[in-house]
Amino acid sequence: MKIGHFDFEKNRTFIIAELSANHNGSLQTAIETIKAAHKAGADAIKLQTYTADTITLDCDREEFIIQGGTLWDNTTLYKLYQQAYTPWEWHETLFKTASELGLICFSSPFDESAVTFLKPFNPPAYKIASFEITDHALIRRCAKEHKPMIISIGTATLEEIYDAVT
C-alpha cells in the first residue's frame, strides 16, 4: 500500500506531523510548522478540516461546556472550535507548501462537506479521528474517494472498530 510516495512495503515507519490548532490562528505559523516538520524528518503533515458549525452546535448547555481541568474549562465547544480550526481558505497554501517540500499532505475531515471541500487538493489519504469512528456516513464518503484511510481507534470498542471497517 502507498500513501502518496510513501510505500509501506519498502518503508517501515510513516511519520505524520500534526498541524491541528498548533498554528494558533496564524497562517505564517502554520507554514513554519510545515517547514519544521519537514526539517525534523516527517513524511507527512496532517491537517484537520472542519469549522465550528460543521463539528458542533453553538450551545451553552452543560453538555457543550468543557470541564475537567483543561485550559479551556468553562468554554463552550463551539468557541473552542472557532478558535482552533484551520481556516478552509488556508488549505490551498498549506497543501502547496507541503508539496514543495516533498511532504505528503492530507487531512482529517470531520464531516462529508469537508471531504467534498478537500477533493480539489487530491489528498492521498484520509484520517478518521477516533471520535468519528462511529460516523459511518463519513467513512463511506471517504471510501468513495478510493484512497487509503487511517482510522484512529483510541476511543473505540472492538465492535465499533469492526463496524467501521465493514
Stockholm file with secondary structure:
# STOCKHOLM 1.0

chainA/1-166         MKIGHFDFEKNRTFIIAELSANHNGSLQTAIETIKAAHKAGADAIKLQTYTADTITLDCDREEFIIQGGTLWDNTTLYKLYQQAYTPWEWHETLFKTASELGLICFSSPFDESAVTFLKPFNPPAYKIASFEITDHALIRRCAKEHKPMIISIGTATLEEIYDAVT
#=GR chainA/1-166 SS CEETTEETTTCSCCCEEECTTTTTTCHHHHHHHHHHHHHTTCSEEEEEECCHHHHSCCCCSGGGBCCSSSTTTTCBHHHHHHHHSCCGGGHHHHHHHHHHHTCEEEEEECSHHHHHHHGGGCCSCEEECGGGTTCHHHHHHHHTTTCCEEECCTTCCHHHHHHHHC
#=GC SS_cons         CEETTEETTTCSCCCEEECTTTTTTCHHHHHHHHHHHHHTTCSEEEEEECCHHHHSCCCCSGGGBCCSSSTTTTCBHHHHHHHHSCCGGGHHHHHHHHHHHTCEEEEEECSHHHHHHHGGGCCSCEEECGGGTTCHHHHHHHHTTTCCEEECCTTCCHHHHHHHHC
//
